Amino acid sequence: MTLTRKQTGNHRIYDGLYSYINDKVGGKLHDHQNDPIQRANQARNPGFASNKIWLKRSLPETDEASAPVSRFDGNEQSSKG
């Protein structure tokens, strides 16, 4: 499984066949085998209810703390002559 986070409280979990995205709109479920370009949201389709429940249970309940942001971009010049 792959878990990604776009922003606080918004995660996507992918198991190789299906992906579930929890968002403020109510969630999105995509069947990658039959709909590889993710046009159809199956989150409200009763035929996908067990997939949605399983993936949704795999999401974290809380977010991890964000890593510190680096201000160094790798292009800074040394002040030594």
Secondary structure, DSSP 4 states (H G I P E B T S, - for coil): -EEEEEETTEEEEE-SSEEEE--TTS-EEEETTT-TT--S--TT-GGGHHHHHHHHHTS-SSPPPPPPPP---S-PPPS--
